[in-house]
Amino acid sequence: MHTEAHVTSSDTIRDIVIGMSDGLTVPFALAAGLSGAISSSTLVVTAGIAEIVAGSIAMGLGGYLAGRTEVDHYNSELKREYEEVDRVPEQEKLEVREVFAEFGLSETLQHQIADEMARDKKKWVDFMMRFELGLEEPNANRATKSAITIGLSYIVGGIIPLSPYFFTDHAQTGLYYSCIVTLICLFVFGYFKSKMTGQPALTGAIKVVFIGALAAGAAFIMAKLITGK
């Protein structure tokens, strides 16, 4: 028995990836930058928590707006298609025939399929939405679920680089342990993200680690240059 294995990323997994990737990277870079300018870990924690709260809200809102835009766009196109099958049915039938012509069906069969499909307006419009416009009906609750998933993932990701600062009074010491913990988590995150999307896992993990380290390093060096320390 032949079994086909396909890698499929659900919307929820995509939202977790978006939230976690930014959550791990942005607070990590912020903490590194602050550690290069101040010595108190308490200030790093305070600023880090404030950033996580603001970042999770901003990311969640972005996910919500993206979801709502997708729903609004689909509904707008759906309304237009219903109007067109009423106003110019022959033109819409022609578009149906063009779709099946691409599959190599005979002209006679194209006409039969188009005429048969026109008997059911809803199925006709659904067909046009999928095969003419390439649109699938989005989940009406998608925007809210996306906002919550991205926001929570950002918080989880953001706590990781910040957590070492809770256990030390010195920001530089906290940065040292934060780098170890965060880079390991970035590697694991990048590995499994690449694995799920069918990309080379090790290469993907190294890329994620490099991006995180580059962001943190740039923030740390900039803080040093500004403060002159």
C-alpha positions as CSV (number, residue, x, y, z in Angstrom):
1,M,0.0,0.0,0.0
2,H,1.4,3.4,-1.1
3,T,1.2,6.1,1.5
4,E,2.0,9.7,0.5
5,A,3.6,11.9,3.2
6,H,3.0,15.5,2.9
7,V,4.1,18.3,5.2
8,T,1.2,20.5,6.0
9,S,1.4,23.6,8.3
10,S,-1.9,24.6,9.8
11,D,-2.9,28.2,10.6
12,T,-2.3,27.5,14.3
13,I,1.2,26.3,13.7
14,R,2.0,29.3,11.5
15,D,0.7,31.6,14.2
16,I,2.9,29.9,16.9
17,V,5.9,30.2,14.6
18,I,5.2,33.9,14.1
19,G,4.8,34.6,17.8
20,M,7.6,32.5,19.0
21,S,10.2,33.7,16.5
22,D,9.6,37.4,17.3
23,G,9.2,36.6,21.0
24,L,12.5,34.9,21.2
25,T,14.4,37.5,19.1
26,V,13.1,40.9,20.1
27,P,13.2,40.7,23.9
28,F,16.6,38.9,23.6
29,A,17.9,41.8,21.6
30,L,16.4,44.4,24.0
31,A,17.9,42.7,27.0
32,A,21.3,42.4,25.4
33,G,21.2,46.1,24.4
34,L,20.2,47.2,28.0
35,S,22.9,44.9,29.4
36,G,25.5,46.8,27.4
37,A,24.3,50.1,28.9
38,I,23.3,49.4,32.5
39,S,24.4,47.0,35.3
40,S,21.1,46.5,37.1
41,S,19.2,43.3,36.1
42,T,16.1,44.7,37.7
43,L,15.9,47.5,35.1
44,V,16.4,44.9,32.3
45,V,13.6,42.8,33.7
46,T,11.3,45.8,34.0
47,A,11.9,47.0,30.5
48,G,11.8,43.4,29.2
49,I,8.4,42.7,30.7
50,A,7.0,46.0,29.4
51,E,8.3,45.1,25.9
52,I,6.7,41.6,26.1
53,V,3.4,43.1,27.1
54,A,3.4,45.7,24.4
55,G,4.9,43.3,21.8
56,S,2.3,40.6,22.5
57,I,-0.5,43.1,22.1
58,A,0.9,44.5,18.9
59,M,1.6,41.1,17.4
60,G,-1.8,39.8,18.4
61,L,-3.5,42.9,17.0
62,G,-1.6,42.4,13.8
63,G,-2.8,38.8,13.6
64,Y,-6.4,39.8,14.2
65,L,-6.3,42.5,11.5
66,A,-4.8,40.1,9.0
67,G,-7.5,37.6,9.8
68,R,-10.3,40.1,9.5
69,T,-8.9,41.4,6.2
70,E,-8.9,37.9,4.8
71,V,-12.5,37.4,5.8
72,D,-13.6,40.8,4.5
73,H,-11.8,40.2,1.2
74,Y,-13.4,36.8,0.7
75,N,-16.9,38.2,1.4
76,S,-16.4,41.1,-1.0
77,E,-15.3,38.8,-3.8
78,L,-18.2,36.4,-3.0
79,K,-20.7,39.2,-3.3
80,R,-19.2,40.2,-6.6
81,E,-19.3,36.7,-8.0
82,Y,-23.0,36.3,-7.1
83,E,-23.7,39.6,-8.9
84,E,-21.8,38.5,-12.0
85,V,-23.6,35.1,-12.3
86,D,-26.8,37.0,-12.3
87,R,-25.8,39.9,-14.5
88,V,-23.5,38.1,-17.0
89,P,-24.1,34.4,-16.8
90,E,-22.7,33.5,-20.2
91,Q,-19.4,35.2,-19.4
92,E,-19.2,33.3,-16.2
93,K,-20.0,30.0,-18.0
94,L,-17.1,30.9,-20.4
95,E,-14.8,31.2,-17.5
96,V,-15.9,27.8,-16.2
97,R,-15.1,26.3,-19.7
98,E,-11.7,28.0,-19.7
99,V,-10.9,26.3,-16.4
100,F,-11.7,22.9,-17.7
101,A,-10.0,23.6,-21.0
102,E,-6.8,23.8,-19.1
103,F,-7.4,20.2,-18.0
104,G,-7.7,19.1,-21.6
105,L,-11.4,18.4,-21.7
106,S,-13.2,18.5,-25.0
107,E,-15.2,21.6,-25.9
108,T,-18.4,19.5,-25.9
109,L,-17.7,18.3,-22.3
110,Q,-16.8,21.9,-21.3
111,H,-20.2,23.2,-22.3
112,Q,-22.0,20.3,-20.6
113,I,-20.2,20.9,-17.3
114,A,-20.8,24.6,-17.5
115,D,-24.5,24.2,-18.2
116,E,-24.9,21.6,-15.4
117,M,-23.0,23.8,-12.9
118,A,-25.2,26.8,-13.7
119,R,-28.2,24.9,-12.3
120,D,-26.9,25.4,-8.8
121,K,-25.9,29.0,-8.2
122,K,-24.2,28.4,-4.8
123,K,-22.0,25.6,-6.2
124,W,-21.3,27.6,-9.3
125,V,-20.1,30.6,-7.3
126,D,-18.1,28.3,-4.9
127,F,-16.4,26.8,-8.0
128,M,-15.5,30.3,-9.3
129,M,-14.2,31.4,-6.0
130,R,-11.9,28.4,-5.8
131,F,-10.7,27.9,-9.3
132,E,-11.0,31.4,-10.9
133,L,-9.9,33.5,-7.9
134,G,-8.0,30.8,-5.9
135,L,-9.9,31.7,-2.7
136,E,-10.9,29.3,0.1
137,E,-13.6,30.4,2.6
138,P,-11.8,31.5,5.7
139,N,-12.9,30.5,9.2
140,A,-15.0,33.3,10.7
141,N,-13.3,32.8,14.1
142,R,-9.9,32.8,12.6
143,A,-9.0,36.4,13.4
144,T,-9.6,36.0,17.2
145,K,-7.9,32.6,17.4
146,S,-4.9,34.0,15.5
147,A,-4.6,37.0,17.8
148,I,-4.7,34.9,20.9
149,T,-2.2,32.3,19.6
150,I,0.3,34.8,18.3
151,G,0.1,36.9,21.5
152,L,0.5,34.0,23.8
153,S,3.4,32.5,21.7
154,Y,5.1,35.9,21.9
155,I,4.8,36.0,25.7
156,V,6.2,32.4,26.0
157,G,9.1,33.2,23.6
158,G,9.8,36.5,25.3
159,I,10.0,35.1,28.8
160,I,12.8,32.7,27.8
161,P,15.6,35.3,27.2
162,L,14.4,37.3,30.1
163,S,14.2,34.5,32.7
164,P,18.0,34.4,33.7
165,Y,17.8,38.1,34.8
166,F,15.3,37.1,37.5
167,F,18.1,35.1,39.3
168,T,21.0,37.6,39.3
169,D,21.5,41.2,40.3
170,H,24.1,41.9,37.5
171,A,22.8,42.5,34.0
172,Q,26.1,41.3,32.4
173,T,25.8,37.9,34.3
174,G,22.1,37.7,33.2
175,L,23.2,38.3,29.6
176,Y,25.7,35.5,29.7
177,Y,23.1,33.0,30.8
178,S,20.5,34.5,28.6
179,C,22.7,34.0,25.6
180,I,23.2,30.3,26.4
181,V,19.5,29.6,27.1
182,T,18.1,31.6,24.2
183,L,20.5,30.4,21.6
184,I,19.7,26.8,22.6
185,C,16.0,27.5,22.4
186,L,16.5,29.3,19.0
187,F,18.3,26.3,17.7
188,V,15.6,23.8,18.8
189,F,12.9,26.1,17.6
190,G,14.6,26.6,14.2
191,Y,15.2,22.9,13.9
192,F,11.6,21.8,14.4
193,K,10.2,24.7,12.4
194,S,12.3,23.7,9.4
195,K,11.4,20.0,10.0
196,M,7.7,20.8,9.9
197,T,8.0,22.9,6.7
198,G,10.1,20.3,4.9
199,Q,13.3,22.4,4.9
200,P,16.8,21.1,5.9
201,A,16.4,21.0,9.7
202,L,20.1,21.7,10.6
203,T,20.5,24.6,8.1
204,G,17.2,26.1,9.3
205,A,18.2,25.9,12.9
206,I,21.6,27.6,12.3
207,K,19.9,30.4,10.3
208,V,17.5,31.1,13.2
209,V,20.4,31.1,15.7
210,F,22.4,33.4,13.5
211,I,19.6,35.9,13.2
212,G,18.9,35.9,16.9
213,A,22.6,36.3,17.8
214,L,23.1,39.0,15.2
215,A,20.1,41.1,16.5
216,A,21.3,40.7,20.1
217,G,25.0,41.5,19.2
218,A,24.0,44.6,17.2
219,A,21.9,45.9,20.1
220,F,24.7,45.2,22.6
221,I,27.3,47.0,20.5
222,M,25.1,49.9,19.8
223,A,24.4,50.4,23.5
224,K,28.1,50.3,24.3
225,L,28.8,52.9,21.6
226,I,26.1,55.2,22.8
227,T,27.0,55.0,26.5
228,G,30.8,54.9,25.8
229,K,31.2,52.2,28.3
